Amino acid sequence: MQNPTLIQYFHWYYNEADNLWTKVKKEAENLATMGITGLWLPPAYKGTNGTFSIGYDTYDLFDLGEFDQKNSTATKYGTKQEYQQAIEALHQHGLQAIADTIFNHKAGGDELEKVSVRRVNKENRNEFTSDVFEIEAWTRFTFPGRKGQYSEFIWDHRCFSGVDWAEDLKESAIFMIENGYGEGWEKVPSNELGNYDYLMFDDIDFRNPAVREELKYWGKWYYENTKVDGFRLDAVKHISPDFLIEWMDEMEQECVRNFYFVAENWDIQDVSDLDQYLEITGGRTQLFDSLLHHNLYLASTEGKDYDMSRIFENTLVGNRPELAVTFVDNHDSQPMQALESFVDYWFRPLAYALILLRVQGTPCVFFTDVYGASYEDKAQHIDLATVAELPVLLKIRRDLAYGEQQDYLNHANCIGWTRTGDAEHENSGLAVLMCNGDEGFKEMQVGKAFAGRVFVDALDKRQEEITIDDNGNATFLCNAGSVSVWVPKEAMA
């Protein structure tokens, strides 16, 4: 069986000549050849600014680029038909399509409502800074361009627990809505800022049973119309886990299939928070390992002062590897984003070796590391280069990264590991060595099955040929601030 390998197939500033759905269709065969097995695609539904919306300002979940709403028919990424054709192309080449799912909030309401609210302290959401008073808010969603097709459900203030804009006052603040579905905010996994139920826009209240039923209905409709293979759940630490459990269970029961679920619960402080979420949801979903990303970022900025032997400490892949999706960067951490923490270029090959060539975790590659990107924002110009070593690392993962793993994570500046290979993959097996300081070497064991065989550096950083001794050992080498991946010489054919 091929190692599962995901790619986040977009970035925040996607601006290529082809719309994204067209690019997916064109690239499907190439991605499969590279060793990719699944694509995380961006939100496919209409946002508040039509073709300018990235998709996280969700307006209409049922408009996949089909209706004239928010000044466009297509979304930023294309039309509904192009989206469906892109997914069909992925399936033709054995690839999975994973849909980004935004349940936390809606934006761009069609009509104003008079709403009873209380102002909230932004730094402590459990503290009110006013008595109940009335504002006008954009909390009524009628979707006039869709005219009730697919769903006649109307969203109003009873569907939301909070808003951040009072139209009549022209005031930006956090206003908790008195909607009759419970006192205070919903109970959510995160207690940051007192209670982190509210994130942005019109915050959906899952205590309203009509909301829960509408989103379950939408999920089944979405699958029937797209045939996606899984869902990426956005901002789950702000959402009632009870609802998400109910939604995931019903999706699998009603659609009669096992979906792939992965959730974003951004945390760079304590792995226990991610562990707790996995316990609450009963292992129904994997989680992105934001803690490993943070370690990779620190390693790239601190250089030889970073202790590489601790790279997996306080990470999800270190604690719950079977439920960890590992990544180097994503659309939130890329330059010019609020969570910017972009891993420095010298370290990116090392970081990809750490997520692609080990047993633990399901790796997710970032779009710009394959295709590059150039964009401008706020008078800044950014060029993101491709990672030259990535195509080779992906092929090594696909063909050679199998068998038992033995770790040599015992030095602050030079770490490595080996894989023994297996009978199903010809010439599989490898040894990885990386250094964040001076040139390094380490004796490691790949197994007696390789006795007498010659290993070479697949990344072509080192030109030596290393012969494995009778006990399956050899001394492997790597350059300063670099990584070498040693594989059987026959594998390079």
C-alpha positions in Angstrom: 0.0 0.0 0.0 1.3 3.5 -0.9 2.0 5.9 2.0 -0.8 8.4 2.3 0.4 11.9 1.4 -1.8 15.0 1.3 -1.3 18.4 -0.4 -2.9 21.7 0.6 -3.8 22.6 -2.9 -4.1 26.4 -2.5 -2.6 29.3 -0.7 -4.1 32.5 0.6 -3.0 34.6 -2.4 -3.6 32.2 -5.2 -3.4 34.2 -8.5 -2.3 32.0 -11.3 -3.7 32.3 -14.8 -5.9 29.2 -14.6 -8.6 29.2 -12.0 -7.9 26.7 -9.3 -10.5 24.1 -10.3 -9.0 24.1 -13.9 -5.5 23.7 -12.4 -6.6 20.7 -10.3 -8.0 19.0 -13.4 -4.9 19.6 -15.4 -2.5 18.6 -12.6 -4.4 15.5 -11.3 -2.2 13.0 -13.3 1.0 14.7 -12.4 0.1 14.8 -8.7 -0.6 11.1 -8.6 2.7 10.4 -10.3 4.5 12.6 -7.6 3.1 10.4 -4.9 0.2 12.6 -3.7 -2.8 10.6 -2.6 -5.3 13.4 -1.5 -5.9 17.1 -2.1 -7.2 19.4 0.6 -9.2 21.9 -1.5 -10.2 25.4 -0.4 -13.8 26.4 0.5 -15.8 25.9 -2.7 -18.9 28.0 -1.7 -19.7 31.7 -2.2 -18.1 34.2 0.1 -18.9 37.8 0.8 -16.9 39.2 -2.1 -17.6 36.8 -4.9 -14.5 36.1 -7.0 -12.3 38.0 -4.5 -13.2 35.8 -1.5 -10.7 33.2 -0.3 -13.7 31.3 1.1 -13.4 31.6 4.8 -16.0 34.5 4.9 -18.7 32.0 4.0 -22.0 33.4 2.7 -23.9 30.6 1.1 -22.9 27.0 1.6 -25.2 25.9 -1.3 -23.7 28.2 -3.9 -20.7 26.4 -5.3 -20.3 28.9 -8.1 -23.7 28.5 -9.6 -25.8 31.6 -8.7 -25.4 35.4 -9.3 -24.7 36.4 -5.7 -22.2 38.8 -4.2 -21.4 40.3 -7.6 -20.4 37.1 -9.3 -21.6 33.7 -10.4 -18.2 31.9 -10.1 -16.2 31.8 -6.8 -12.5 32.7 -6.8 -11.7 29.2 -7.8 -14.3 28.6 -10.6 -17.8 27.4 -11.2 -19.7 24.5 -9.7 -19.3 22.5 -12.9 -15.6 23.1 -12.9 -15.4 22.0 -9.3 -17.2 18.8 -10.1 -15.0 18.1 -13.1 -11.9 18.7 -11.0 -13.0 16.1 -8.4 -13.9 13.7 -11.2 -10.3 14.1 -12.6 -8.9 13.4 -9.1 -10.9 10.2 -8.8 -9.8 9.1 -12.3 -6.2 9.2 -11.1 -6.9 7.5 -7.7 -6.7 10.8 -5.7 -9.0 11.8 -2.9 -10.7 15.2 -2.6 -11.0 16.8 0.8 -13.5 19.7 1.1 -12.8 22.6 3.4 -15.8 23.0 5.7 -16.6 26.3 7.5 -19.2 25.8 10.2 -18.1 28.4 12.8 -19.5 31.5 11.1 -21.4 33.1 8.2 -20.8 36.5 6.7 -22.4 39.0 4.3 -26.0 38.9 5.5 -28.7 40.1 3.2 -30.9 42.0 5.6 -30.7 43.9 8.8 -32.5 42.8 12.0 -33.0 44.5 15.3 -31.2 42.3 17.8 -30.9 42.4 21.6 -27.3 42.2 22.6 -24.7 42.8 25.3 -21.2 44.1 24.7 -18.4 41.7 25.6 -14.9 42.3 26.8 -12.7 41.1 24.0 -10.0 39.9 26.4 -12.5 38.1 28.6 -15.5 36.9 26.7 -17.3 36.0 29.9 -17.3 39.6 31.0 -20.1 41.9 29.8 -19.4 45.6 29.5 -23.1 46.7 29.0 -26.6 45.8 29.9 -28.9 44.4 27.2 -29.6 46.9 24.4 -30.7 46.8 20.8 -28.6 47.1 17.6 -29.2 46.6 13.9 -27.1 43.7 12.6 -26.7 41.9 9.3 -28.1 38.6 10.6 -30.7 37.7 8.1 -29.6 35.5 5.1 -32.2 35.0 2.4 -29.9 34.2 -0.5 -32.0 36.1 -3.1 -29.9 34.9 -6.0 -30.5 31.3 -5.2 -34.3 31.8 -4.7 -34.7 28.8 -2.4 -33.2 26.2 -4.7 -31.6 23.3 -2.8 -32.8 24.7 0.5 -35.4 27.2 1.6 -33.9 27.7 5.1 -33.6 31.3 6.2 -30.9 32.2 8.6 -31.7 34.9 11.2 -30.5 36.2 14.5 -31.8 33.1 16.3 -29.1 31.1 14.4 -26.2 33.1 15.8 -24.7 33.7 19.2 -22.7 36.8 18.4 -21.8 39.5 15.9 -18.9 42.0 15.5 -20.6 44.9 13.8 -23.6 47.2 14.7 -24.7 48.8 11.5 -26.8 51.6 13.2 -24.0 52.5 15.5 -21.2 52.0 12.9 -19.4 50.2 15.8 -17.0 47.2 15.7 -17.1 45.2 18.9 -18.1 41.7 20.1 -21.8 41.7 20.8 -23.4 38.6 22.3 -26.9 38.0 20.9 -29.8 37.2 23.2 -31.3 34.6 21.0 -33.2 32.4 23.6 -31.0 29.3 23.1 -29.0 29.5 26.3 -27.3 31.8 28.7 -23.9 33.0 27.6 -21.7 31.5 25.0 -21.7 27.8 23.9 -19.3 25.4 25.6 -16.4 25.0 23.3 -13.0 23.2 23.6 -11.0 26.4 24.1 -11.1 28.6 27.2 -8.7 31.1 25.7 -10.0 34.7 26.4 -12.4 33.1 28.9 -14.5 31.4 26.3 -13.4 31.2 22.6 -16.8 30.5 21.1 -16.8 33.8 19.2 -14.2 34.2 16.5 -15.5 36.4 13.7 -18.5 37.6 11.7 -21.9 36.1 12.6 -21.1 33.2 15.0 -23.3 30.2 14.4 -25.2 28.9 17.5 -25.4 25.1 17.5 -27.8 25.1 20.4 -30.5 26.0 17.8 -31.8 22.6 16.6 -32.9 24.0 13.3 -29.3 25.0 12.6 -28.0 21.5 13.4 -30.6 19.9 11.0 -29.8 22.4 8.2 -26.1 21.7 8.4 -26.6 17.9 8.4 -28.9 18.3 5.4 -26.3 20.4 3.7 -23.6 17.8 4.3 -25.6 15.1 2.6 -26.4 17.5 -0.3 -22.8 18.4 -0.6 -21.6 14.8 -0.9 -24.4 13.9 -3.4 -23.4 16.9 -5.6 -19.6 16.6 -5.4 -18.7 13.0 -4.3 -15.8 14.3 -2.1 -13.9 11.8 0.0 -13.5 13.8 3.2 -13.7 17.0 5.0 -11.3 19.4 6.6 -13.1 21.0 9.6 -12.1 24.7 10.1 -11.6 26.4 13.5 -12.9 23.5 15.6 -11.8 24.9 18.9 -14.5 27.6 18.5 -17.3 25.0 17.7 -19.4 22.8 19.9 -17.7 19.3 19.7 -21.1 17.7 20.4 -22.4 19.1 17.1 -19.4 18.0 15.1 -19.6 14.5 16.6 -23.3 14.4 15.6 -22.5 15.7 12.2 -19.7 13.3 11.4 -21.6 10.3 12.6 -24.7 11.2 10.6 -22.7 11.9 7.5 -21.2 8.4 7.6 -24.5 6.7 8.4 -26.6 8.6 5.8 -24.0 8.5 3.0 -23.1 4.9 3.8 -19.3 5.4 3.6 -16.3 6.1 5.7 -15.2 9.7 5.2 -11.7 11.1 5.9 -11.9 13.9 8.6 -9.1 16.2 9.6 -9.7 19.2 11.9 -7.9 22.5 12.5 -7.4 23.2 16.2 -4.5 25.8 16.1 -2.4 25.6 19.2 1.3 26.3 19.6 1.5 26.0 23.4 0.5 22.6 24.8 -0.1 19.3 23.2 -2.5 18.3 26.0 -5.1 20.6 24.4 -4.9 18.6 21.2 -4.9 15.3 23.1 -8.0 16.5 25.0 -9.8 17.3 21.7 -9.1 13.9 20.3 -10.5 12.3 23.5 -13.6 14.4 23.3 -14.3 13.5 19.7 -13.4 9.8 20.2 -10.7 9.7 17.5 -13.2 10.5 14.8 -10.9 13.1 13.2 -7.2 13.6 12.7 -5.8 17.0 13.7 -3.2 19.2 12.1 0.0 19.2 14.2 0.4 23.0 14.6 2.8 22.3 17.5 5.2 20.4 15.2 5.0 23.3 12.7 5.9 25.7 15.5 8.9 23.5 16.4 10.0 23.5 12.8 9.7 27.3 12.6 11.8 27.7 15.8 14.4 25.3 14.5 14.7 27.3 11.3 15.1 30.6 13.0 17.4 29.5 15.8 19.8 27.6 13.6 22.5 25.6 15.5 21.2 26.9 18.8 18.1 24.8 18.5 18.2 21.3 20.1 17.2 19.0 17.3 17.0 16.1 19.7 13.8 17.7 21.0 12.1 18.4 17.7 9.2 16.0 18.4 8.7 17.1 22.1 5.3 18.6 22.9 3.9 17.6 19.5 0.8 15.6 18.4 2.9 13.4 16.2 5.0 12.5 19.2 1.9 11.7 21.3 -0.8 10.5 19.0 1.0 9.8 15.6 -2.0 7.9 14.1 -4.2 11.0 14.5 -1.6 13.7 13.5 -1.5 15.4 10.2 2.0 17.0 9.9 2.8 20.0 7.8 5.6 22.5 7.3 3.5 25.6 6.5 -0.1 26.4 5.5 -2.2 29.4 4.3 -2.3 30.8 7.9 1.4 30.7 8.5 2.6 32.0 5.1 4.0 35.5 4.8 1.5 38.4 5.4 -0.9 36.3 7.3 -2.0 36.9 11.0 -0.3 33.7 12.1 2.8 34.2 10.0 5.5 31.8 11.0 7.0 30.7 7.8 9.8 28.1 8.1 13.1 29.5 6.7 14.2 28.2 3.4 17.5 26.6 4.5 15.5 24.3 6.8 12.6 23.4 4.6 14.3 20.3 3.1 15.0 19.1 6.6 11.5 19.8 7.7 10.0 17.9 4.7 12.3 14.9 5.4 11.0 15.0 9.0 7.4 14.7 7.9 7.7 12.6 4.8 10.2 9.9 5.6 9.1 8.7 9.0 6.5 6.2 10.1 4.6 8.6 12.3 1.9 11.0 11.0 0.2 11.8 7.8 2.1 14.5 6.0 0.5 17.4 4.1 2.6 19.3 1.6 2.0 23.0 1.0 1.1 24.3 -2.5 3.8 26.9 -2.8 6.5 24.4 -2.1 5.6 22.6 -5.2 4.6 25.4 -7.5 6.0 28.6 -6.0 4.1 31.8 -5.7 4.5 35.5 -6.2 2.1 38.1 -4.8 1.6 41.5 -3.3 -0.3 42.7 -0.3 -0.2 45.9 1.7 2.5 47.3 -0.5 4.8 44.3 0.0 6.0 41.9 -2.7 6.5 38.3 -1.8 8.2 35.5 -3.8 7.9 32.0 -2.4 10.3 29.6 -4.1 9.7 25.9 -4.6 11.6 23.4 -2.5 14.0 21.8 -5.0 14.4 18.6 -3.0 10.6 18.1 -2.5 9.9 16.0 -5.7 12.7 13.6 -4.8 11.5 13.4 -1.2 8.0 12.6 -2.4 9.2 9.8 -4.6 11.3 8.4 -1.8 8.2 8.4 0.4 6.1 6.7 -2.3 8.7 4.0 -3.2 11.2 3.5 -0.4 10.0 4.8 3.0 8.7 1.5 4.4 9.6 -0.9 7.1 10.5 -0.6 10.8 12.0 2.7 12.0 15.0 3.1 14.3 15.6 6.6 15.7 19.0 8.3 16.4 17.6 11.5 17.8 20.4 11.7 20.4 22.4 14.8 19.4 21.5 18.5 19.6 22.8 19.3 16.2 22.8 16.0 14.3 19.9 13.5 14.2 18.8 10.6 12.0 16.8 7.5 11.6 16.6 4.4 9.4 13.9 2.4 7.8 14.4 -1.3 7.1 12.2 -1.5 4.0 9.8 -4.3 3.2 9.2 -7.2 0.7 6.4 -5.4 -1.1 8.5 -2.4 -2.3 11.6 -3.3 -4.2 14.8 -1.7 -2.9 12.9 0.0 -0.1 14.7 1.1 3.0 16.7 4.2 3.8 18.8 6.2 6.3 18.2 9.9 6.9 20.8 12.2 8.5 20.4 15.9 9.1 22.4 18.7 10.8 21.6 22.2 11.8 25.2 23.0 12.6 28.5 21.7 11.3 28.9 18.8 8.9 27.8 15.6 10.7 28.2 11.9 10.7 26.5 9.1 12.6 26.7 5.3 12.7 23.2 3.9 12.2 21.8 0.4 11.5 19.6 -0.3 8.5 19.5 -4.0 9.0 21.5 -7.1 8.2 19.4 -7.7 5.0 21.4 -4.8 3.5 24.9 -6.3 4.4 27.3 -5.6 1.5 25.0 -3.3 -0.4 25.9 0.2 -1.4 23.9 3.3 -0.4 24.0 6.7 -2.1 22.6 10.1 -1.2 19.3 10.4 -3.2 19.4 14.2 -2.7 22.9 14.3 -4.3 24.3 16.4 -1.4 27.1 13.9 -0.8 28.9 12.0 -3.5 30.3 9.1 -1.4 29.1 5.6 -1.8 28.6 3.9 1.6 28.8 0.1 2.0 26.7 -1.6 4.7 28.7 -3.9 7.0 27.9 -7.5 7.9 25.8 -6.3 10.9 23.7 -3.9 8.8 25.6 -0.8 10.1 27.3 2.1 8.4 28.5 5.6 9.2 26.3 8.0 7.3 27.2 11.6 6.5 25.5 15.0 5.9 26.7 18.5 5.1 26.4 21.4 7.5 22.9 22.8 7.8 21.6 20.1 5.4 19.9 16.7 5.1 21.0 13.6 3.2 18.8 10.6 2.4 20.8 7.5 1.9 19.1 4.7 -0.2 20.2 1.5 -2.0 22.1 2.4 -5.1 19.8 0.2 -7.2 16.9 2.3 -6.1 18.3 5.3 -8.0 17.8 3.5 -11.3 
